[in-house]
């Protein structure tokens, strides 16, 4: 899960000071592209993903939510209505996380594709 502060000067300083924490997931798949999501990255904090947490897929950059599925979690796409109902700060954080993820992982995918084609 990528949870990043809104893109402001203060947020940039806060983000730089945060520690990334990877949490291993148990075979979850992105509900949009079906890629296996084997880890979630949380900026700051010390907890596992919980039902209601949002996530940005590193493969297709869609925004999903963790939902309870018995004693496990599942991922469901966040609807436009659910996104709009979020507080403005959370929407800004998710959009910024989506942008950062797209830039970081999208660029890696382009480089990988170029190497495979060469």
Phi, psi and omega per residue, in radians:
X1 nan 2.290 3.107
X2 -1.818 1.964 3.142
X3 -2.130 1.819 -2.998
X4 -2.145 2.524 3.117
X5 -1.142 2.742 3.114
X6 -1.019 2.618 -3.045
X7 -1.317 1.406 3.048
X8 -2.260 2.985 -3.134
X9 -1.060 -0.764 3.119
X10 -1.117 -0.742 -3.129
X11 -1.140 -0.655 3.127
X12 -1.078 -0.728 3.103
X13 -1.148 -0.739 3.119
X14 -1.092 -0.767 -3.121
X15 -1.099 -0.747 3.138
X16 -1.088 -0.541 -3.109
X17 -1.475 -0.232 -3.099
X18 -1.334 2.697 3.118
X19 -1.838 2.297 3.099
X20 -1.354 2.442 3.128
X21 -2.335 2.061 3.106
X22 -1.577 2.333 3.065
X23 -2.066 2.224 -3.138
X24 -1.325 2.385 -3.121
X25 -1.824 2.772 -3.064
X26 -1.776 1.316 3.019
X27 1.197 0.434 3.097
X28 -1.265 2.592 3.094
X29 -2.124 2.573 3.064
X30 -1.124 2.274 -3.133
X31 -1.258 -0.202 3.137
X32 -1.646 -0.868 -3.050
X33 -1.948 -0.127 3.099
X34 1.210 0.194 3.045
X35 -1.163 2.513 3.081
X36 -1.206 2.218 3.115
X37 -1.830 1.766 -3.029
X38 -1.647 -0.139 3.123
X39 -2.705 2.681 3.048
X40 -2.154 2.410 3.134
X41 -1.877 2.183 3.103
X42 -1.956 2.356 3.086
X43 -1.616 2.011 -3.061
X44 1.300 3.038 3.092
X45 1.401 2.954 -3.063
X46 -2.453 0.793 -3.089
X47 -2.408 2.808 3.056
X48 -1.309 2.748 3.023
X49 -1.032 2.543 3.140
X50 -2.229 2.824 3.056
X51 -0.955 2.312 -3.120
X52 1.746 -0.308 3.082
X53 -1.260 2.595 3.120
X54 -1.760 2.767 -3.120
X55 -2.562 2.612 3.039
X56 -1.975 2.180 -3.140
X57 -1.216 2.310 3.124
X58 -1.324 -0.142 -3.104
X59 -1.776 -0.818 -3.092
X60 -2.024 -0.112 3.057
X61 1.204 0.293 3.084
X62 -1.312 2.726 3.114
X63 -1.762 2.159 -3.133
X64 -2.174 2.987 3.070
X65 -2.191 2.532 2.974
X66 -1.360 2.314 3.110
X67 -2.270 2.615 3.106
X68 -1.177 2.417 3.090
X69 -2.446 1.366 -2.992
X70 1.225 -2.196 3.126
X71 -1.676 0.151 3.115
X72 -2.068 -3.111 3.067
X73 -1.962 2.683 2.970
X74 -2.318 2.881 3.126
X75 -1.898 2.402 3.017
X76 -2.312 2.531 3.101
X77 -1.110 2.445 3.071
X78 -1.400 2.222 3.123
X79 -1.340 2.829 3.078
X80 -1.024 -0.678 -3.138
X81 -1.114 -0.752 3.116
X82 -1.125 -0.696 3.131
X83 -1.116 -0.787 -3.119
X84 -1.132 -0.535 3.138
X85 -1.292 -0.272 3.108
X86 -1.172 2.631 3.020
X87 -1.026 2.587 -3.098
X88 -0.900 -0.732 -3.129
X89 -1.042 -0.754 -3.140
X90 -1.186 -0.666 3.088
X91 -1.093 -0.750 3.127
X92 -1.111 -0.714 3.123
X93 -1.084 -0.783 -3.122
X94 -1.158 -0.731 3.126
X95 -1.128 -0.680 3.108
X96 -1.179 -0.741 3.097
X97 -1.079 -0.691 3.115
X98 -1.107 -0.752 3.128
X99 -1.116 -0.821 -3.125
X100 -1.121 -0.737 3.126
X101 -1.116 -0.773 3.125
X102 -1.053 -0.772 -3.128
X103 -1.150 -0.769 -3.084
X104 -1.264 -0.901 -3.044
X105 -1.498 -0.527 3.090
X106 -1.117 -0.727 3.113
X107 -1.140 -0.710 3.116
X108 -1.106 -0.692 3.135
X109 -1.158 -0.661 3.118
X110 -1.130 -0.782 3.134
X111 -1.116 -0.727 3.138
X112 -1.106 -0.777 -3.141
X113 -1.097 -0.710 3.128
X114 -1.125 -0.722 3.123
X115 -1.133 -0.714 -3.121
X116 -1.175 -0.563 -3.127
X117 -1.376 -0.300 -3.064
X118 -1.415 nan nan
